[in-house]
Amino acid sequence: MNMKIAFVGKGGSGKTTLSSLFIRHLAANEAHVIAVDADINQHLGAALGLDEAEAAALPAMGAHLPLIKDYLRGSNPRIASADTMIKTTPPGEGSRLLRVVEDNPVYDACARTIRLDDGDIRLMATGPFTESDLGVSCYHSKVGAVELCLNHLVDGPDEYVVVDMTAGSDSFASGMFTRFDMTFLVAEPTLKGVSVYRQYKEYARDYGVSLKVVGNKVQGPDDITFLREQVGDDLLVTVGHSNWVRAMEKGRPHRFELLEADNRMALQSLQNAAEDSYAARDWERYTRQMVHFHLRNAESWGNARTGADLAAQVDPAFVLGEHTPVAQPG
């Protein structure tokens, strides 16, 4: 199974730390993992043990967008050129699809192998954001590279894509928030901490998106009660202080097997919830949502920007699924 999992939350919530722990947990369970840093603040590499120079040297997906488009387009006759592809362009007959464990030009350009205690994972990053990126096409193109890859990703056994995302409205406009089997919203036990939850819950309800809350920095029963009052049954697990995390943040990480038992159990609960959600994935609805947001983006800005009728890119007979054949590089 190939599960697509997002971690979202306000800055400072501990979202990146928790996503990095989950990635380590999956690697320890011998899963194949692609980790994607799609946050405005690019800290996932450091949380996975890269030093400052190594993290800075990660290739930026946004800088390789032409290559990504050209590769994924393949021989799809409905896409006139890579220049007419936008972040929501769906795959169709002739498109090249991605698998987690394969080698391909997209991974060669954008992914780097990270060695963890219990196995290797691949890490990709949108690239650092600057103030000039925010609110303009450059920012959207960086996240758009992630969305294109998610739209063209198909399944294999024990494969996971874990995306550390910005808790912003851009993913709602494009439909990126519907690309995940499970979205874990990391929230501190404060009113500000749960405010993002309400925004996500509203969109999730309309599109059948699976959303669970991970309470972080929880110090006692009062904090758990507060979170339960605010988010109800969407509260999946809570995480408190961790000496292991504190050592990691000081640059002196212990082996992952020494992570506290209750935190390891919490990470297993996240994996179980994601697997349950994946098992219920409706592939036709999943493909239909992809098309819905593509048509919406085409009409609102895509047609004007590319000078093409992007609705014509939709292959009505194509359904992305577990056994979709993958076009070979050529």
N, C-alpha and C positions, 0 to 999 in steps of 0.2 A: 504494500500500500504506500502511496505517496501522499503524505499529509502536509497541507499548507497551513502554517500556524503564524499568527501575528501577535506581537506584544505591543500594546499601546498604553499610554498614560501620560500624565503631565510631567514636565521636566522636574527632576529631583525625586520622583516617586520610587525610584529603584528599578524601573522597567528594564534598563539595559543590563543591570546586574542579574536580574531574574532570568532574562532571556539567555544570558551567557551560562547561567547555572543549568538551565534546561538543555541547552546545546551540549554541555558536558555530560549531563545525565544520559542523553540519547547516545552519545558516543560510547559511554560506559556500557550501554546496553547493546552495543555492536550495530547500531543503526547507521545508515548512510545519511549524511546531513549536509545540506547547503545552508549556510547562514548568510543573511543579507542585512547589512546596515543601511536602513533607509530613513534614519532619523536625521533631523537637522543638525544635531550635535553628534558627530561621528565618534562614538566611544566604544563600539562593540569589539573592535579589534583589540583595544587595550584590555577590555574585560576578559577577553579570551587569552590574554597573556603576551600580546605583542608589545614591544617597547615603542617608544615615541617615534623613532625613525622607521621601524617596520610598519607601524600603523599609517604613517604619512606616505609610505611608499605603495600602499594599496592602490591598484588602478581604479579609476573612477568610471562606473558604468555609463554615466551621462556622457562622458567624453567618447565613448565607443558606440553611441546610439546608431550612427550610420551602418556600422558593421553588424550590430544586432539586428537591425531591420533587414538588411540585405540577406543575412543568413536565414532568418525566420521566414522571409518571403518565399524562399525556395523557388519552385516552379508554379506557384499558385497563379492561375491565369486571371483571377479577379483583381489582382493587385498589379497595376500598370508599372509601378516602379517603387523602389524603397522610399523615395521622396514623398510618396502619397500615403505612406503608413503613418498612423498616429498611435498614441499610447494604447488606444482601445481597439485597434484593428484585430479582429478575431482570426484564428486560423481557419483554413479550409483545405479542400483537396489540393495537394501539391505543396502545402506549407511544410516547413521543417519544424519538427517538435523537439523539445528538450527532454532528456531524462537525467535524473540526478547523478547516476553513476557513470555516464558516458564521458568521453572526451570529445570536444567540439570547438570550433573557433570562438564561440562566445565565452566559454570557460577559459580558453587559452588567453583571451584578451582581458577578461574581467575578474577571474577567480584566482585565488591563491590558496594553497593547501596549508592548513594550520595543524600542527601536531599537538594534541592534547594528551593528558596522562593515559587515556584509555583508547586512543585511536585518532585517526586523522579526520578532519572535516574540511570542506571548502568554504571560503569566506569571500563574499562579494560586497562591494560598497558603492553607494550612489556617488560618493565623492563629497568633499567638504562643501558646505553651503556658506555663502557670504551674504552680507546684508543686501548686496545688489541683486542676489538671486531671488530673494523673497518677493512673491507676488508677480513675478514675470516668467516668461516662457522657459528661461534657463532652469528655474527651480522645478517646473513641471516636467521638463524633459528628463531631469535626473531621476525623479520618481517614476516617470513614464517608462524608462528603461526597465525598471523592476516589473511594472505592470505587464509590459509586453512579454517578458520572460514567463511570468506567472500564467498568462493566457495561453502560452504555447508549451506548457509543461504537462507531461503525461506520467503515468504511474508505473512503478516497479515495487518489488517487495521491500518492506522496512526502509522506506525512503521518506525523508522529512525535509521540508523547506521551512526555515524559521526566520521570520522577518521582524526586525526591531524597527518599529515605525514611529513616525511623528504623530502625535494625537492632534491632527489638524483636519480641516474640512476638505482638503484637496482629495483625499481618498474617497470621500462621499460623492464629490462631483463627478469623478471618473468611473466610479463603480469598483474601485480597487478593494474596497472593504468587503465586497461579495466574493472575493477570490480565495477566501480562507475557510478551511473546514472548522477552525476554531480561532476566535479572537480572545486573548487573555488581556483584560484591562487591569493594570496594576494601580491600586488606589491606596493611599494612606488613609487612616481613620480620622479625616477632617472633612469639613464641608467642601473646601476647595478640592480635596482629594477625590471626592465622589462626583464632582460637578461634570467631569468629562464622561462619566458613566451615563448620565441622563441623556447627553447628546448621542452617544453611541447606541444606547438602548432604543431610542426613537427610530433611528435608521435600521437597526438590526431587526426590529419588529416588522417593518414594512417589507423586508426582503428575505426573511427567514434565515438570518445570519445567526450562527451560534456564538454566544457571548457569555463569558464567565469572568467573575471578578476575583483577583488575587489580592487579598489584603496584605499590605507590606508595612513594615515598621510597627507592628502590633506589639503593644507592651503589656496587655493584660485583658481580663474579661470585659472591662468597660469598652475597650476598643473593638472587641469582637461584637459586642452587643450593638454598638453604634453602627458598624458596617452592616450588620444583619438588618437593622432598622432601615438603613438607607437603600440597600440593594436586594434585600430579601434572599430568595433561593438562588440568585445568581452568584452569591458568594460561595466560591468553590473551596478555597483553602486560605489560611492566613500564615504569614511568615514573620517571625520576630527577629531579635538580635542574633547575629551569627558571628562567632569568633573566626570561623573559616573565611567569611566574606571580609571581615575586618583585616585579616592578615593579607588577603589578596589585594585589598585596596592600598595596603602599605607596600605592595610590591614584593611580598614575601609569602606567596601562596603555598599552602600545604597540598599534598596529593588529594585528588578529588574524593578518593575513598574515605577520607577523614572528615568529610562534610557531616554535620550533625544528623543523627538518624531521623529526627522529626522533619528536617528540611529535605532529606532524601525521600521520605514518604510523601511530602507535599509535591515534589517534582514528579513522583510516580502517579499521583492523582491527576496532575496536569496531563501526563501522557495518556492515562486511561480515558480522560474526558475527551481528548482530541481523537482517540481511536474510536470511541463511541459515536462521535459526530461524523467522522469520516464514513463509518459503516452505513450511515443514513444518507450519504450524499446522493442527490438526484441529479444525474449527469445531464439530463435534458434541461432541467431548470437552470443548472449551472451554465450551460451553453447559452440558454435563452437570456439570462441576465447579462452575459457578456455582450450579446448582440444588442440588447436594449440600451445599454450605456454607450455602445459604439454609435448607434443611430442618433442618440441624444447629443453626443459630442460632435458628430458629423454636422448635424443641423445647426448647432449653436456656434461652432467656430471652425471645425475641421474642414468643411467644404470650402469655406472662404480662404483659409490659410493655404490649402494645397491646390486649389483650383480644380478639384476633381469631385465627382459624386461618390462619396465614400460609402454610401448605402450599397453601392454595387459590389463592395468588397465582401459582403455577407454571402456565404455559401449556405443556402437554406437546407441542404441535405446533410450538412456536417454536424456531428455531435461528438464533442470531446469526451473520451471515456477511458476506462482502464485498459482497453485492448485496441485503442486507436493505433493504426500502423504508423511508424515513424519513417519519414523520408530520409534516405541516407545522404550524407554530404556528397556533393558532386559538382 
